[in-house]
């Protein structure tokens, strides 16, 4: 996914967190990524709300209820990971499972671009039912801006809860002292919509003192249920941030509006089809078949005629 800077209308305002007053921007929409650091302690905070982006992604897949909710929670986890990238690139997060779902994947960038998928055959079979799944493995791939693999990690997925899986990954693979929480909820009035999709990540820098770690551990343990910040119509991400900071003042470093985005194109489709074997191309040309290629992530259809296929040289 190549970096693209979102262009949105925003209004300037002031945001106070503890005793720190920051001039920054609140976007006129419910989706937001907030990145902050502790003023008195070396801590990094990331908060994410992506209901609108996930409703858009879910509608393209016709994902309903529990599958939409799972796809959203996976996407939040991917965005939390990509928020820590030190270079322009992509984080691809995949969960392999046993049960009604084979796997699910979400890709995201530090700029807040996100896409997600669950195999269409699984979605159609499950419909609005709750899938019975047992997560097996969590695979995280970091790609640079040229789509080259920089790092790949595979860990066991201990839970169906993505916050637990993300924390386990960070401890095992990244070896960071961190805590994460992720929660999405589908609407009971509309099976294709979410009420909210949120998450947070608190990460200690290497020079964090034991006292600060103990304080933040207590803050996380005493944190109210993430659902409690939803008032029935709006998710109060600012209230979550205020609870999450504990006794520390924090400084807002950056705000981003997350966007549903897929980099697929006709050019990429043709590049992919160039890998077909000569006998496969010959068979397609003989049958005069028009190929209907569908992107797994955004469900865009690309028609390719036999005349457009070129034999490998």
NORRALIN-V979559 format. One record per residue. N is the residue number from 1. RES is the residue in one small letter. SS is DSSP state (alpha for helix, beta for strand, coil for the rest). PSI is psi in whole degrees, -180 to 180 (none if undefined). BURIAL is 1 if it has 16 or more other ideal C-beta (glycine too) atoms within 10 Angstrom, else 0. Layout:
n/res/ss/psi/burial
N/RES/SS/PSI/BURIAL
N/RES/SS/PSI/BURIAL
This chain:
n/res/ss/psi/burial
1/x/coil/106/1
2/x/coil/145/0
3/x/coil/133/0
4/x/coil/130/0
5/x/coil/118/0
6/x/coil/142/0
7/x/coil/112/0
8/x/coil/159/0
9/x/coil/133/0
10/x/beta/159/0
11/x/beta/134/0
12/x/beta/142/0
13/x/beta/178/0
14/x/beta/143/0
15/x/beta/124/1
16/x/beta/129/0
17/x/beta/105/1
18/x/coil/-129/1
19/x/coil/13/0
20/x/beta/130/0
21/x/beta/125/0
22/x/beta/135/0
23/x/beta/118/0
24/x/beta/-163/0
25/x/beta/134/0
26/x/beta/124/0
27/x/beta/149/0
28/x/coil/58/0
29/x/coil/165/0
30/x/coil/-22/0
31/x/coil/135/1
32/x/beta/150/1
33/x/beta/123/1
34/x/beta/126/1
35/x/beta/132/1
36/x/beta/163/1
37/x/beta/155/1
38/x/beta/142/1
39/x/coil/-41/0
40/x/coil/-12/0
41/x/coil/146/1
42/x/coil/80/0
43/x/beta/147/1
44/x/beta/133/1
45/x/beta/136/1
46/x/beta/128/1
47/x/beta/139/1
48/x/beta/138/1
49/x/beta/121/1
50/x/coil/38/1
51/x/alpha/-50/1
52/x/alpha/-45/1
53/x/alpha/-40/1
54/x/alpha/-31/1
55/x/alpha/-36/1
56/x/alpha/-46/0
57/x/alpha/-44/1
58/x/alpha/-36/1
59/x/alpha/-34/0
60/x/alpha/-30/1
61/x/alpha/-9/1
62/x/coil/39/0
63/x/coil/139/1
64/x/coil/149/1
65/x/alpha/-112/1
66/x/alpha/-36/1
67/x/alpha/-37/1
68/x/alpha/-42/1
69/x/alpha/-44/1
70/x/alpha/-42/1
71/x/alpha/-38/1
72/x/alpha/-44/1
73/x/alpha/-37/1
74/x/alpha/-39/1
75/x/alpha/-40/1
76/x/alpha/-44/1
77/x/alpha/-42/1
78/x/alpha/-43/1
79/x/alpha/-36/1
80/x/alpha/-40/1
81/x/alpha/-45/1
82/x/alpha/-20/1
83/x/coil/-19/1
84/x/coil/2/1
85/x/coil/138/1
86/x/coil/7/0
87/x/coil/159/0
88/x/coil/125/0
89/x/beta/-156/1
90/x/beta/144/1
91/x/beta/123/1
92/x/beta/119/1
93/x/beta/123/1
94/x/beta/138/1
95/x/beta/122/1
96/x/beta/138/1
97/x/beta/160/1
98/x/beta/149/0
99/x/beta/-144/0
100/x/coil/-21/1
101/x/coil/134/1
102/x/coil/-45/0
103/x/beta/168/1
104/x/beta/151/1
105/x/beta/143/1
106/x/beta/131/1
107/x/beta/142/1
108/x/beta/165/1
109/x/coil/163/1
110/x/coil/-20/1
111/x/coil/1/1
112/x/coil/12/1
113/x/beta/139/1
114/x/beta/145/1
115/x/beta/157/1
116/x/beta/159/1
117/x/beta/152/1
118/x/beta/138/1
119/x/coil/132/0
120/x/alpha/-38/0
121/x/alpha/-36/0
122/x/alpha/-43/1
123/x/alpha/-43/1
124/x/alpha/-36/0
125/x/alpha/-38/0
126/x/alpha/-40/1
127/x/coil/-126/0
128/x/coil/2/0
129/x/coil/160/0
130/x/coil/120/0
131/x/coil/144/1
132/x/coil/111/0
133/x/beta/153/1
134/x/beta/102/0
135/x/beta/141/1
136/x/beta/-58/0
137/x/beta/148/0
138/x/beta/121/1
139/x/beta/128/1
140/x/beta/123/1
141/x/beta/128/1
142/x/beta/128/1
143/x/beta/146/1
144/x/beta/-176/0
145/x/coil/-13/0
146/x/coil/12/0
147/x/coil/25/0
148/x/coil/139/0
149/x/beta/126/0
150/x/beta/-37/0
151/x/beta/145/0
152/x/beta/130/0
153/x/beta/142/0
154/x/beta/125/0
155/x/beta/162/1
156/x/beta/141/0
157/x/coil/107/1
158/x/coil/-9/0
159/x/coil/163/0
160/x/coil/-10/1
161/x/coil/121/1
162/x/alpha/-28/1
163/x/alpha/-41/1
164/x/alpha/-44/1
165/x/alpha/-42/1
166/x/alpha/-43/1
167/x/alpha/-41/1
168/x/alpha/-42/1
169/x/alpha/-47/1
170/x/alpha/-38/1
171/x/alpha/-42/0
172/x/alpha/-47/0
173/x/alpha/-46/0
174/x/alpha/-18/0
175/x/coil/47/0
176/x/coil/150/1
177/x/coil/110/1
178/x/beta/167/1
179/x/beta/143/1
180/x/beta/149/1
181/x/beta/136/1
182/x/beta/136/1
183/x/beta/135/1
184/x/beta/153/1
185/x/beta/129/1
186/x/beta/156/1
187/x/coil/133/0
188/x/coil/-17/0
189/x/coil/-28/0
190/x/coil/108/0
191/x/coil/-16/1
192/x/coil/13/1
193/x/coil/154/1
194/x/beta/146/1
195/x/beta/-39/1
196/x/beta/160/1
197/x/beta/106/1
198/x/beta/166/1
199/x/beta/163/1
200/x/beta/157/1
201/x/beta/128/1
202/x/beta/125/1
203/x/beta/132/1
204/x/beta/135/1
205/x/coil/161/0
206/x/coil/-28/0
207/x/coil/13/0
208/x/coil/139/1
209/x/coil/155/0
210/x/alpha/-39/0
211/x/alpha/-43/0
212/x/alpha/-39/1
213/x/alpha/-41/0
214/x/alpha/-39/0
215/x/alpha/-47/1
216/x/alpha/-32/1
217/x/alpha/-42/0
218/x/alpha/-39/0
219/x/alpha/-46/1
220/x/alpha/-42/1
221/x/alpha/-34/0
222/x/alpha/1/0
223/x/coil/132/1
224/x/coil/158/0
225/x/coil/137/0
226/x/alpha/-28/1
227/x/alpha/-23/0
228/x/alpha/-16/0
229/x/alpha/1/1
230/x/beta/123/1
231/x/coil/13/0
232/x/coil/-15/0
233/x/coil/-22/0
234/x/coil/143/0
235/x/beta/124/1
236/x/coil/79/1
237/x/alpha/-29/1
238/x/alpha/-37/1
239/x/alpha/-38/0
240/x/alpha/-44/1
241/x/alpha/-40/1
242/x/alpha/-39/0
243/x/alpha/-39/1
244/x/alpha/-29/1
245/x/coil/-18/1
246/x/coil/-135/1
247/x/coil/2/0
248/x/coil/145/1
249/x/coil/144/1
250/x/beta/153/1
251/x/beta/125/1
252/x/beta/121/1
253/x/beta/-41/0
254/x/beta/148/0
255/x/beta/141/1
256/x/beta/143/1
257/x/coil/113/1
258/x/coil/148/1
259/x/beta/141/1
260/x/beta/127/1
261/x/coil/138/1
262/x/coil/130/1
263/x/coil/10/1
264/x/coil/153/1
265/x/coil/166/0
266/x/alpha/-38/0
267/x/alpha/-42/0
268/x/alpha/-36/0
269/x/alpha/-45/1
270/x/alpha/-36/0
271/x/alpha/-41/0
272/x/alpha/-41/0
273/x/alpha/-18/1
274/x/coil/-14/0
275/x/coil/-1/0
276/x/coil/147/1
277/x/coil/153/0
278/x/alpha/-40/0
279/x/alpha/-32/0
280/x/alpha/-43/0
281/x/alpha/-42/1
282/x/alpha/-42/0
283/x/alpha/-42/0
284/x/alpha/-42/1
285/x/alpha/-39/0
286/x/alpha/-39/0
287/x/alpha/-9/0
288/x/coil/44/0
289/x/coil/140/0
290/x/coil/120/0
291/x/beta/136/0
292/x/beta/100/0
293/x/beta/126/0
294/x/beta/129/0
295/x/coil/130/1
296/x/coil/-24/0
297/x/coil/-44/1
298/x/coil/-2/1
299/x/coil/21/1
300/x/coil/136/0
301/x/beta/136/0
302/x/beta/120/1
303/x/beta/130/0
304/x/beta/121/1
305/x/coil/157/0
306/x/alpha/-34/1
307/x/alpha/-20/0
308/x/alpha/-16/0
309/x/coil/134/1
310/x/coil/134/0
311/x/coil/140/0
312/x/coil/144/0
313/x/coil/none/0
